[in-house]
Amino acid sequence: MVLSQDEFGQAVRDALRDFARPDLLRASPLLRSRLIVEQAGAQAAPAERAARLQTLLREGAESLQASPRDSKLYRAVYHTYIQPLATQEQVAELLDLPFSTYRRHLKAGLARVAEALWSREIGSGER
C-alpha cells in the first residue's frame, strides 16, 4: 500500500495514539507499508505486524534522544504515548512545563517521529 507523506504522517500519529492497544494497531494502514512488510515479512500475521509497528514507533521516538535539543520532544512523546500518564495535563506537570509548551513539544515530537519513519519507508534512512 502506498501512502503519501501526509497520509503516512497521520497514520504514524494515529498509531502512536493506539500504541498501547495492539488490537487497534491491527487496523493501521501502516501494517501494509513497505517498511512493515519488509521488516515483519510478507506472510506475517496482523499481530506480528502490529508488534513490529510498536517496535518501530518506539525506535522512532527513541531516535529523538540522540540530540540534547530534541530530548524534550522525546519526553513529551514518551509520557503521552509510549508509557502514558492518565492525562496530558499530568504529562505537562511531570515535565514541569506550561500546557501550551508541552503541546508544542508533543506536536514537534510527533512530526519528527513521522519524518524518521517516513525516511525509512522511502529508503533513505535504512538501518
C-alpha positions in Angstrom: 0.0 0.0 0.0 1.3 3.4 -1.0 0.6 6.3 1.3 1.5 9.9 0.6 3.8 11.6 3.1 0.9 13.4 4.7 -1.1 10.2 5.0 1.9 8.4 6.4 2.4 11.1 9.0 -1.3 11.0 10.0 -1.1 7.2 10.3 2.0 7.5 12.5 0.2 9.9 14.8 -2.8 7.6 14.9 -0.6 4.6 15.6 1.2 6.3 18.5 -2.2 7.2 19.9 -3.1 3.5 19.8 0.4 2.3 20.8 -0.7 0.5 24.0 -3.7 -1.1 22.1 -2.3 -3.8 19.7 -5.9 -4.7 18.8 -6.4 -1.1 17.5 -2.9 -1.1 15.8 -4.0 -4.1 13.7 -6.3 -1.6 11.8 -3.4 0.8 11.0 -2.7 1.4 7.3 1.0 1.3 8.3 0.8 -2.5 8.6 0.7 -2.6 4.8 3.5 -0.1 4.4 6.8 -1.2 2.7 8.6 -0.7 6.0 6.5 -3.1 8.0 6.1 -5.7 5.2 9.9 -5.8 4.7 10.7 -6.0 8.4 7.9 -8.4 9.5 7.7 -10.4 6.3 5.0 -10.5 3.7 3.4 -13.6 5.3 3.4 -12.1 8.8 0.1 -12.2 10.7 -1.6 -8.9 11.7 -0.5 -9.4 15.3 3.2 -9.8 14.2 2.9 -6.7 12.0 1.4 -4.8 14.9 4.2 -5.9 17.2 6.8 -4.8 14.6 4.9 -1.4 14.3 5.2 -0.9 18.0 8.9 -1.6 17.9 9.4 0.9 15.0 7.3 3.6 16.7 9.4 3.1 19.9 12.6 3.3 17.9 11.4 6.4 16.1 10.6 8.1 19.4 13.9 7.0 20.9 15.8 8.5 18.0 14.8 11.9 19.4 17.1 11.2 22.4 20.2 11.4 20.1 20.1 15.2 20.2 20.0 17.0 23.6 17.8 19.7 21.9 15.3 17.0 20.9 15.2 15.1 24.2 12.4 17.4 25.4 10.4 16.2 22.4 11.1 12.6 23.3 9.9 13.1 26.9 6.6 14.6 25.6 6.0 11.7 23.2 7.2 9.0 25.6 5.0 10.1 28.5 2.0 10.7 26.2 2.1 7.5 24.1 4.8 5.0 25.0 4.4 5.0 28.8 1.3 7.3 29.1 0.0 9.0 32.1 -3.7 9.4 32.5 -4.0 12.9 31.1 -1.9 15.3 29.0 -2.2 17.8 31.9 -0.4 15.2 34.1 2.4 14.9 31.5 2.8 18.6 31.3 3.1 18.7 35.1 5.6 15.8 35.2 7.7 17.6 32.7 7.3 20.9 34.6 6.0 22.7 31.5 3.2 25.0 30.9 0.5 23.0 29.0 1.0 25.1 25.8 4.7 24.4 25.8 4.1 20.7 26.4 1.6 20.6 23.4 4.2 22.4 21.2 6.9 19.8 22.2 4.4 17.0 21.6 3.5 18.3 18.2 7.1 18.7 17.2 8.0 15.3 18.5 5.2 13.6 16.6 6.4 15.4 13.4 10.0 14.2 14.0 8.9 10.6 14.6 6.8 10.6 11.5 9.7 12.1 9.5 12.1 9.5 10.8 9.8 6.6 9.9 9.0 8.2 6.5 12.7 8.4 5.7 12.9 4.7 6.4 9.8 4.0 4.4 11.2 5.6 1.3 14.5 4.0 1.8 16.8 6.9 2.7 17.0 6.1 6.4 17.6 2.3 6.3 19.1 0.9 9.5 
